[in-house]
């Protein structure tokens, strides 16, 4: 679940939260406090090329760092995300499954970069599944997200009463600082003010502490098209590996490594997600049938990942990136 800072949008006429492409959003009537900018939010370059223009916003590509960004930077507020089909109607069983099936790459990153007793912060933590994992591995773990429904659920299910907070990094208490590791998984692309947030992260880290960011790779192979959420008001920026690394280095971080996924499963999942989004415009209410289907999907996903391994090796050998990437940097 993303954690947004200032500049959120408040819709008077609700944007269809399950839109497949940007046209439905572009035609909606919006009243919002927005950040209007024609200069790049990564490097402040004024020279941009128009990628797409509609009635309410323009997608621009920076000619210097290659970032694609929305103009205006109009992001959804907490009510938008609470109603979105990706996040709505989460149950205790849902997040227990999420905890049991955490991304192994994220878990490995945390275990590699920290030791027992380290302080960790997960920004945009959703219901706190990763926070619970870090705690169970002996870390002093915290999480923050502006979706109050998810935070309350996570506090109850994972017994994280004092470890989860409703809000964003700009409103965190001062004692939430001196972290050894801050994680931002699928967050930066939602932010209307990435530089302000990253500056706050830098201040909250101890010297030598790490920041790990994951987000969609704009330079990826997209044979099935773009994932349906990769448009405003959901995603406001699109980052390439070099663009994200340069942005973080300009904000005083030292680059440690960049990892780019090569996964046929992710390509197939994009096609599935887009097909599913076309068929529904709102988040469904949980049913017994949906619960059984979800259990089967976890098992089928594991099988699919294994079946795709030989193809993944081919993609890596050909240096073909797919959906995800992770960048790790250090405060010096």
ABEGO torsion letter per residue (X at the ends): XBBBBBGBBBBABBBBAABABAAAAAABBBBBBBBBBABBAAAGBABBBBABBBAABBBBBBAAAGBBBBOBBBBBBAAAAAABAAABGBBAAAAAAAAAABBAAAAAAAAAABBBGBBBBBBGAEAGAAAAAAAAAGBBBBBBBABAAAAAAAAAAAGAAAABBBEBAAABBAABBGBABBBBBGAAAABABAAAAAAAAAAABBBGBBBBBBBBBAABBBAAEBBAAABOAABABBBBAAAAAAAAAAAGBBBABBBBBBBAAAAAAAAAAAAAAAABABBBBBBAAAAAAAAAAAAAAAAAAAAAAAAAAAAAAAGBBBABBBBBBBBX
